[in-house]
């Protein structure tokens, strides 16, 4: 007596990649077990993982930090290159548009109350090719070290507030009844001197010899008195502002580094505004 062979009740499911359903894959992720096509496979210590598991692990892994709290990043110093690019682009526009652009962005104590944005915009203008080249070279040398050490946001705050601090000091030391009240000031020197001061603190914090940077700061500061048409007041203001911020950034307790850095940035910004308001009110 013979028995009929039962018909198969189902078929074996062909594994397909969840991200690419039209692609068959017999290779599975070692972490989640899902199929992963060649496009979604990532090499792992054993076998492969899918791109979703790799991205999830990256999100859960704390970023690597430098000794001073900056996020360790590979590649070029993006912020420094961006600032250099802006300065070069504005200088080229100055040559194309003549004095029209310079007149709109340059800083002088007399126009600070009417157009306060000039406290910052003047730091992106320059009075000649040599002026631009010297500032951008110094910015590259110092900025390429400070940016990765401090992290991008603290580096940006340091640069911008040092630039403003330079303009504020010009106002503080200018004579409202003299030519200095209407004398135009341009250049990134105030911001660069802030970076000079910051790298001094960074080197000291890391236990490295800071003699060379002290000599460099002294020589550049002396040029403000020896060479005509250089605003040494902006150099002084940028250096003081940069020193205040750098001291807070560098010596903040590790557990409270972000909080201290934010509070110091806000405090220095408020201080610059308050001093400026009081100065103009006394004129």
C-alpha positions as CSV (number, residue, x, y, z in Angstrom):
1,X,0.0,0.0,0.0
2,X,1.4,3.3,-1.0
3,X,1.0,6.7,0.7
4,X,1.0,10.0,-1.2
5,X,3.9,12.3,-0.6
6,X,2.7,15.6,1.1
7,X,3.1,18.8,-0.9
8,X,5.7,21.3,0.6
9,X,4.0,23.8,2.8
10,X,6.5,26.6,2.2
11,X,9.7,27.7,0.5
12,X,13.0,28.8,1.9
13,X,13.2,32.6,2.3
14,X,16.0,34.2,0.4
15,X,18.0,36.6,2.6
16,X,18.0,40.2,1.4
17,X,19.7,43.3,2.7
18,X,17.3,45.5,4.8
19,X,18.7,48.7,3.3
20,X,18.7,47.3,-0.2
21,X,15.7,44.8,-0.5
22,X,16.6,44.1,-4.1
23,X,20.0,42.7,-3.2
24,X,20.4,39.1,-2.0
25,X,23.0,38.6,0.7
26,X,24.1,35.5,2.6
27,X,26.6,37.4,4.7
28,X,25.2,38.5,8.0
29,X,26.2,41.2,10.5
30,X,28.1,39.8,13.4
31,X,26.3,42.2,15.8
32,X,22.6,42.1,14.8
33,X,22.5,39.0,12.6
34,X,20.8,40.8,9.7
35,X,21.9,40.2,6.1
36,X,24.3,42.9,4.8
37,X,25.0,43.4,1.1
38,X,28.6,44.4,0.0
39,X,27.6,48.1,0.0
40,X,26.5,47.9,3.7
41,X,29.3,45.7,5.0
42,X,31.9,47.2,7.3
43,X,35.0,45.2,8.4
44,X,35.0,44.3,12.1
45,X,37.4,42.5,14.4
46,X,35.7,39.3,13.5
47,X,33.7,39.1,10.3
48,X,31.7,42.1,9.2
49,X,29.1,44.4,10.7
50,X,26.3,46.3,8.9
51,X,26.5,50.1,8.5
52,X,23.6,50.6,10.9
53,X,25.4,48.8,13.7
54,X,28.6,50.7,13.0
55,X,26.8,54.0,13.1
56,X,25.0,53.1,16.3
57,X,28.3,52.1,18.0
58,X,29.8,55.4,16.9
59,X,26.9,57.4,18.4
60,X,27.3,55.5,21.7
61,X,31.1,55.9,21.9
62,X,32.2,59.1,23.7
63,X,34.4,61.3,21.5
64,X,38.1,61.2,22.0
65,X,39.3,64.4,23.7
66,X,42.6,66.2,23.8
67,X,44.3,67.0,27.1
68,X,42.7,70.4,27.1
69,X,39.2,69.2,26.2
70,X,39.1,69.7,22.5
71,X,37.5,67.0,20.4
72,X,40.2,65.0,18.6
73,X,39.7,65.4,14.9
74,X,41.7,64.4,11.9
75,X,42.4,66.6,8.9
76,X,43.0,70.3,8.5
77,X,42.1,73.1,11.0
78,X,38.8,74.0,9.3
79,X,38.0,77.1,11.4
80,X,41.5,78.6,10.9
81,X,41.3,78.0,7.1
82,X,37.8,79.5,7.0
83,X,39.0,82.7,8.8
84,X,41.9,83.0,6.4
85,X,39.6,82.5,3.5
86,X,37.2,85.2,4.7
87,X,40.1,87.7,5.2
88,X,41.6,87.0,1.8
89,X,38.1,87.2,0.1
90,X,37.3,90.5,1.8
91,X,40.7,91.9,0.8
92,X,40.1,91.0,-2.8
93,X,36.7,92.7,-2.5
94,X,38.4,95.8,-1.1
95,X,40.5,95.9,-4.2
96,X,37.6,95.5,-6.5
97,X,35.1,97.8,-4.7
98,X,37.7,100.4,-3.7
99,X,37.0,102.3,-0.5
100,X,33.3,101.6,-0.5
101,X,33.5,98.3,1.3
102,X,36.2,99.4,3.7
103,X,34.2,102.5,4.6
104,X,31.2,100.3,5.5
105,X,33.2,97.8,7.7
106,X,36.2,99.7,9.2
107,X,36.2,100.6,12.8
108,X,36.8,104.0,14.5
109,X,35.7,105.0,18.0
110,X,33.5,107.7,16.6
111,X,31.2,105.2,14.8
112,X,31.1,102.5,17.4
113,X,27.8,103.6,19.0
114,X,26.1,104.0,15.7
115,X,27.3,100.8,14.0
116,X,28.6,98.4,16.7
117,X,29.1,95.6,14.2
118,X,32.3,97.4,13.2
119,X,33.9,96.3,16.5
120,X,34.2,92.9,14.8
121,X,34.1,93.4,11.0
122,X,37.2,95.5,11.0
123,X,39.2,92.5,12.1
124,X,38.6,90.9,8.7
125,X,39.9,93.9,6.7
126,X,43.5,94.7,6.0
127,X,45.4,97.7,4.8
128,X,47.7,96.0,2.3
129,X,49.2,92.8,1.0
130,X,52.0,92.7,3.6
131,X,49.6,93.5,6.4
132,X,47.3,90.6,5.3
133,X,50.2,88.2,4.7
134,X,51.8,88.7,8.1
135,X,48.5,88.3,10.0
136,X,47.4,85.3,8.0
137,X,50.8,83.6,8.5
138,X,50.7,84.2,12.2
139,X,47.1,83.0,12.3
140,X,48.0,79.8,10.5
141,X,51.0,79.0,12.7
142,X,49.2,79.6,16.0
143,X,45.7,78.6,15.0
144,X,46.7,75.2,13.6
145,X,47.9,74.4,17.1
146,X,45.2,76.0,19.2
147,X,42.2,74.9,17.2
148,X,42.6,71.1,17.8
149,X,43.9,71.7,21.3
150,X,40.9,73.8,22.5
151,X,38.2,72.5,20.2
152,X,36.3,74.5,17.6
153,X,33.8,76.4,19.6
154,X,36.2,77.6,22.2
155,X,38.7,78.5,19.5
156,X,36.0,80.5,17.6
157,X,35.0,82.3,20.8
158,X,38.6,83.1,21.6
159,X,39.3,84.5,18.2
160,X,36.1,86.6,17.9
161,X,36.2,88.0,21.4
162,X,39.9,88.8,21.1
163,X,39.1,90.8,18.0
164,X,36.3,92.7,19.7
165,X,38.5,93.2,22.8
166,X,41.1,94.9,20.5
167,X,38.5,97.3,19.3
168,X,37.2,98.0,22.8
169,X,40.7,98.9,24.0
170,X,41.0,101.3,21.1
171,X,37.9,103.1,22.4
172,X,39.1,103.1,26.0
173,X,42.5,104.6,25.1
174,X,41.3,107.1,22.4
175,X,40.9,110.8,23.1
176,X,37.4,111.9,22.3
177,X,38.6,115.4,21.4
178,X,41.6,114.3,19.3
179,X,42.3,112.6,16.0
180,X,42.4,109.1,17.7
181,X,38.6,109.2,18.1
182,X,38.1,109.3,14.3
183,X,41.2,107.3,13.2
184,X,40.3,104.1,11.3
185,X,41.5,100.7,12.5
186,X,41.7,97.6,10.4
187,X,43.3,94.2,10.7
188,X,43.2,90.9,12.5
189,X,46.1,91.8,14.8
190,X,44.0,92.1,17.9
191,X,42.6,88.6,17.4
192,X,46.0,87.2,16.6
193,X,47.5,88.7,19.8
194,X,44.6,86.9,21.6
195,X,45.8,83.7,20.1
196,X,49.4,84.5,21.0
197,X,48.3,84.9,24.7
198,X,46.3,81.7,24.5
199,X,49.1,79.6,23.2
200,X,51.3,80.9,26.0
201,X,48.9,79.5,28.5
202,X,48.5,76.2,26.6
203,X,52.3,75.7,26.5
204,X,52.5,76.4,30.2
205,X,49.6,74.1,31.0
206,X,51.3,71.3,29.1
207,X,54.6,71.8,30.8
208,X,56.4,73.0,27.7
209,X,58.9,75.9,27.3
210,X,57.0,79.1,26.5
211,X,60.1,81.3,26.1
212,X,59.9,81.6,22.3
213,X,56.2,82.7,22.3
214,X,57.0,85.3,25.0
215,X,59.8,86.7,22.8
216,X,57.4,86.6,19.8
217,X,54.7,88.5,21.6
218,X,57.2,91.1,22.9
219,X,58.7,91.7,19.5
220,X,55.3,92.1,17.8
221,X,54.0,94.3,20.6
222,X,57.1,96.5,20.3
223,X,56.5,97.0,16.6
224,X,53.3,98.7,17.5
225,X,55.4,101.5,19.0
226,X,58.2,101.6,16.5
227,X,56.3,101.3,13.3
228,X,53.9,104.1,12.4
229,X,50.2,103.5,11.7
230,X,49.9,100.3,13.8
231,X,47.2,100.3,16.5
232,X,49.1,98.9,19.5
233,X,45.9,99.5,21.5
234,X,44.2,96.7,19.6
235,X,47.2,94.4,20.2
236,X,47.0,95.1,23.9
237,X,43.3,94.6,24.1
238,X,43.4,91.4,22.1
239,X,46.2,90.0,24.2
240,X,44.4,90.8,27.5
241,X,41.1,89.3,26.3
242,X,42.8,86.2,24.9
243,X,44.7,85.7,28.2
244,X,41.5,85.9,30.3
245,X,39.7,83.4,28.1
246,X,42.7,81.1,27.7
247,X,43.3,81.0,31.5
248,X,39.7,79.9,32.0
249,X,39.7,77.3,29.2
250,X,43.1,75.8,30.1
251,X,42.9,75.7,33.9
252,X,39.2,74.7,34.3
253,X,38.7,71.5,36.3
254,X,38.3,68.6,33.9
255,X,34.9,67.6,35.3
256,X,33.5,71.1,34.9
257,X,35.5,72.2,31.9
258,X,32.5,72.9,29.6
259,X,30.6,74.8,32.3
260,X,33.6,76.9,33.2
261,X,34.4,77.6,29.5
262,X,30.8,78.7,28.8
263,X,30.6,80.9,31.8
264,X,34.0,82.5,31.1
265,X,33.0,83.2,27.5
266,X,29.8,84.8,28.5
267,X,31.4,86.8,31.3
268,X,34.2,88.2,29.1
269,X,31.6,89.1,26.4
270,X,29.4,90.9,29.0
271,X,32.5,92.6,30.4
272,X,33.5,94.0,27.0
273,X,30.0,95.3,26.4
274,X,29.7,96.9,29.8
275,X,33.1,98.6,29.6
276,X,32.3,99.9,26.1
277,X,28.9,101.3,27.2
278,X,30.4,103.0,30.2
279,X,33.1,104.5,28.1
280,X,30.7,106.0,25.6
281,X,28.5,107.2,28.4
282,X,31.4,109.2,29.8
283,X,32.2,111.0,26.6
